[in-house]
Amino acid sequence: MAPQDKNTPPPLPEPLRVAVADSHTHLDMQENTVEEALAKAASVGVTTVVQVGCDLAGSRWAADTAAAHDAVRATVALHPNEAPRIVLGDPDGWSRQGAREPGGDAALDAALAEIDALAALPHVHGVGETGLDYFRTGPDGMAAQERSFRAHIEIAKRHDKALVIHDREAHDDVLRILREEGAPERTVFHCYSGDAAMAEICADAGYFMSFAGNVTFKNAQPLRDALAVAPAELVLVETDAPFLTPAPYRGRANAPYLIPVTLRAMAEVKGLTEDELASAIAANTARAFGY
């Protein structure tokens, strides 16, 4: 692929015959307006998107956007990498807020109180993405991540909302904390990244597993093996747009309208027809997010 193609949006895929939802997207990080993104998605059968909050500003935006658009459901949270930045500060200014001073536990408590208030809103259907990320946060940030994750679990249960989990290189600790706290009735592993053995653990616990475009990558056989054993009634599909664009468009910007590309690849792995998998995913996403 020529380098200039990286800036060209991938073409519209053939529309799905059975409408589905993108269970995890970041419209606030995408080039198009919300209206354009939703219209393009609907034109190929992606009629609902779950807009995911990662920090206070993003969570407020998600709630406002869901209130303004029938096709959008919101989730609100402090991303696992956000919690240590609030507590310990962010001298590099890596996140969207820029450089930040350490706020300590009091600042995390204040932020969690606002997430709690947003989670009570009727158009907010989930608490997430929360969880643990050992890829970007070192040992010094683990305590803040864990405290934040436990608080989000409690908020999700109290408001009876779905819990959306970000689990990066932290499978054992995520599963352990869910056991210790007691998982909410509806728990979603976003961008599922475990192996087949973990998929069986998740299935036994009734956790939803949401697969993103990386399930199409050449080196992702362990993910396909996990998808193969995941029960069809617990499988969701997502973009995590603008990230994780499915093959053959890897490296270009992702968007909800590319869901059919990933779904078709998933149907092949599951040995289901496209319509069978789409029907299951549509029902699963509505059940997971309570709409």
C-alpha positions in Angstrom: 0.0 0.0 0.0 1.4 3.4 -0.9 2.0 5.7 2.0 -0.4 8.4 0.7 -3.2 5.8 1.2 -2.9 6.2 4.9 -4.9 9.4 4.8 -7.6 8.1 2.5 -10.6 6.8 4.4 -11.3 3.1 3.6 -14.2 2.6 1.3 -17.7 1.8 2.5 -18.2 -1.9 3.0 -21.2 -3.8 1.6 -24.1 -3.1 4.0 -25.1 -5.6 6.6 -28.6 -7.1 6.2 -29.1 -7.3 9.9 -28.4 -4.0 11.8 -25.8 -4.1 14.6 -24.2 -1.8 17.1 -20.6 -0.7 17.5 -20.1 -1.6 21.1 -17.1 0.7 21.7 -16.1 3.8 19.8 -14.5 7.2 20.4 -16.4 9.7 18.2 -14.6 12.6 20.0 -11.3 11.4 18.6 -12.5 11.0 15.0 -12.2 13.4 12.1 -15.8 13.6 11.0 -18.7 15.3 12.8 -20.9 13.1 15.0 -23.7 13.5 12.4 -21.4 12.4 9.5 -20.1 9.4 11.5 -23.6 8.2 12.4 -25.0 8.7 8.9 -22.1 6.8 7.3 -22.4 4.0 9.9 -26.2 3.7 9.4 -25.7 3.5 5.7 -24.0 0.1 6.1 -26.3 -1.2 8.9 -24.5 0.0 12.0 -27.4 1.8 13.6 -26.2 2.2 17.2 -22.8 3.2 18.7 -21.6 3.1 22.2 -19.6 6.3 22.9 -17.0 5.6 25.6 -15.7 8.1 28.1 -12.0 8.0 29.2 -11.7 11.1 31.4 -14.0 13.7 32.9 -14.2 15.9 29.8 -14.7 12.9 27.6 -17.4 11.4 29.9 -19.3 14.7 30.0 -19.1 14.8 26.2 -20.3 11.2 25.8 -23.3 11.9 28.1 -24.2 15.1 26.2 -23.8 13.4 22.8 -26.0 10.5 23.8 -28.6 12.9 25.0 -28.6 14.6 21.6 -28.6 11.6 19.4 -30.9 8.6 19.5 -28.3 6.3 17.9 -25.7 7.0 20.6 -25.4 5.3 24.0 -22.9 6.7 26.5 -20.5 5.1 29.0 -18.5 7.2 31.5 -15.3 6.5 33.3 -11.7 7.3 34.1 -9.5 5.2 31.8 -7.0 3.0 33.8 -4.2 5.3 32.6 -6.1 8.4 33.7 -6.3 7.4 37.4 -2.5 7.5 38.0 -2.3 10.9 36.1 -4.8 12.4 38.4 -3.1 11.1 41.5 0.6 11.3 40.6 0.4 14.1 38.0 1.4 13.9 34.3 4.6 15.9 33.7 4.8 14.8 30.1 1.3 15.9 29.3 0.7 12.7 27.3 -3.0 12.8 27.7 -5.4 15.3 26.1 -5.3 17.5 29.2 -1.7 18.3 28.8 0.8 18.5 31.8 -0.8 18.1 35.2 0.3 18.5 38.8 -0.2 15.6 41.3 -3.6 15.8 42.8 -3.4 12.9 45.3 -6.2 10.6 46.4 -8.5 13.6 47.0 -8.4 14.5 43.3 -9.2 10.9 42.3 -12.1 10.9 44.8 -13.5 14.1 43.3 -13.2 12.8 39.8 -14.9 9.5 40.8 -17.7 11.5 42.4 -18.4 13.2 39.1 -18.3 9.8 37.2 -20.8 8.6 39.8 -23.1 11.5 39.1 -22.9 11.0 35.3 -23.5 7.3 35.6 -26.9 8.1 37.1 -28.1 9.8 33.9 -30.7 7.8 31.9 -28.8 8.0 28.5 -25.6 6.7 30.2 -25.7 2.9 29.7 -22.4 1.9 31.1 -19.5 2.6 33.4 -16.2 2.3 31.5 -13.7 2.0 30.1 -12.1 1.1 33.4 -9.8 -1.7 34.4 -6.1 -2.2 34.5 -3.4 -1.3 32.0 0.1 -2.6 32.8 1.4 -1.6 29.3 1.4 2.1 29.8 1.4 2.5 33.6 4.3 1.3 35.6 4.3 -0.1 39.1 4.0 3.3 40.7 0.6 3.8 39.1 -0.9 0.4 40.0 -2.4 1.4 43.3 -4.3 4.3 41.8 -5.5 2.1 38.9 -6.7 -0.6 41.2 -8.5 1.9 43.5 -10.2 3.5 40.6 -11.2 0.1 39.0 -12.8 -1.0 42.3 -14.7 2.2 42.6 -16.0 2.0 39.1 -17.2 -1.6 39.8 -19.1 -0.3 42.8 -20.6 2.6 40.7 -21.7 0.3 37.9 -23.5 -2.0 40.4 -25.2 0.7 42.3 -26.6 2.3 39.2 -27.2 -1.1 37.5 -25.2 -0.2 34.4 -22.9 -2.3 32.3 -19.2 -2.4 33.3 -16.8 -1.9 30.3 -13.4 -3.2 31.0 -10.0 -2.2 29.5 -7.6 -5.0 30.2 -4.1 -4.6 28.8 -1.5 -7.1 29.9 -3.3 -7.4 33.2 -5.7 -10.4 32.7 -5.1 -12.2 36.0 -5.5 -9.1 38.2 -8.6 -7.9 36.3 -10.3 -11.3 36.8 -9.2 -11.4 40.4 -10.6 -8.0 41.2 -13.9 -8.8 39.5 -14.1 -11.9 41.7 -13.1 -10.0 44.9 -15.6 -7.1 44.3 -18.3 -9.2 42.7 -18.8 -8.3 39.0 -21.8 -6.3 37.9 -24.6 -8.3 36.3 -23.4 -7.1 32.8 -19.7 -7.0 32.3 -18.0 -6.4 28.9 -14.4 -7.1 28.1 -13.8 -4.4 25.5 -11.2 -5.2 22.8 -10.9 -8.7 24.2 -7.3 -9.6 24.3 -7.1 -12.8 26.2 -6.6 -16.3 24.9 -9.0 -19.2 24.5 -8.5 -20.4 28.1 -9.4 -17.0 29.4 -12.4 -16.9 27.0 -13.7 -20.0 28.8 -13.3 -18.3 32.2 -15.2 -15.3 30.9 -17.9 -17.5 29.4 -18.4 -19.3 32.7 -18.8 -16.0 34.5 -21.2 -14.7 31.9 -18.9 -11.8 30.8 -19.4 -10.4 27.3 -16.4 -10.4 25.0 -16.2 -7.6 22.5 -13.9 -8.1 19.5 -12.2 -5.3 17.6 -10.5 -5.0 14.2 -7.3 -6.6 15.6 -9.0 -10.0 15.4 -8.4 -9.7 11.6 -4.6 -9.1 11.9 -2.3 -11.8 10.6 -0.6 -12.3 14.0 -3.8 -12.6 15.9 -4.4 -16.3 15.8 -4.7 -16.5 19.7 -7.6 -14.0 19.4 -9.3 -16.0 16.7 -8.9 -19.1 18.9 -10.6 -17.2 21.8 -13.4 -16.0 19.5 -13.9 -19.6 18.3 -14.7 -20.8 21.9 -16.6 -17.7 23.0 -20.3 -18.5 23.1 -22.2 -16.7 20.4 -24.6 -15.2 23.0 -21.7 -13.4 24.7 -19.9 -12.0 21.7 -20.0 -8.3 20.7 -18.2 -6.3 17.9 -16.5 -2.9 18.2 -14.2 -0.6 16.4 -12.4 1.2 19.2 -12.2 3.8 16.5 -10.1 5.7 15.5 -7.8 2.8 16.6 -7.5 -0.9 15.5 -8.7 -0.6 11.9 -9.4 -4.0 10.5 -7.3 -5.6 7.7 -6.8 -4.8 4.9 -7.0 -1.2 6.1 -4.7 -1.4 9.1 -2.8 1.9 9.6 -5.7 4.1 8.3 -8.3 5.7 10.6 -11.0 3.5 11.9 -14.7 4.5 12.2 -18.0 2.8 13.1 -18.9 2.3 9.4 -16.1 -0.4 9.2 -17.9 -2.7 11.6 -19.1 -5.0 8.7 -15.4 -5.8 7.8 -14.7 -7.1 11.3 -18.1 -8.8 11.7 -17.6 -10.8 8.4 -14.2 -11.9 9.5 -15.6 -13.0 12.9 -18.5 -14.9 11.2 -15.9 -16.9 9.3 -14.1 -17.8 12.5 -17.3 -18.8 14.3 -18.6 -20.9 11.3 -21.8 -18.8 11.3 -23.4 -16.9 8.4 -23.0 -13.1 8.5 -26.8 -12.7 9.3 -26.6 -15.3 12.2 -23.7 -13.5 13.8 -25.2 -10.1 13.2 -28.5 -11.1 14.8 -26.7 -12.5 17.9 -24.5 -9.5 18.2 -27.5 -7.1 17.9 -29.3 -8.9 20.7 -26.2 -9.2 22.8 -25.3 -5.5 22.7 -28.8 -4.5 23.6 -28.8 -6.9 26.5 -25.3 -5.9 27.6 -26.1 -2.1 27.6 -29.7 -2.4 28.6 -31.4 -0.6 25.7 
